[in-house]
Amino acid sequence: MLEKINNYLDNKDLKITLFNNKLNILNYEKLISIEKEYISVKYKNQIIRIKGEELKLKKILENELLIIGKIKILEVVDE
């Protein structure tokens, strides 16, 4: 049981969760670009691109972002 808890806490995989007009990104490495209609984030050898309207960072932590706004496109591409 303790091993499962440690694995959960030490998990460094990228996790993206889309809610109604909210996008949570966990374990990102670098925030690349922030604009009203475009935000990009780096994770290992991938770029996460978020396109939409009135995009804003609601929460920014060392390894977590919460983006709000009208999210139209979410894509993950290799660098």
Steps between C-alpha positions, in 0.01 A plus 500: 500500500779743591670426167184596309479829689866578431458420129201734485686781675817458292319480166659747256293408194319776317134516595250721316144535625238695307201641687231737377710800382790392726813305423728362771855395405703307754877434483581740218864612467487849351245763409599616151237749386200680647261698281124560508444246223800267537697336782781250456669280758797263480520148640810293420516490118139612450321832465144539628314764299177650626300724266184685588354833608569711808750246635643584843716330759285459807761304696870454440709280726838333460347198325135592444305744282130582494392674181156655463319634195323364196727210403457403135807291415735291712786325327814320612778488242852363501772761486 
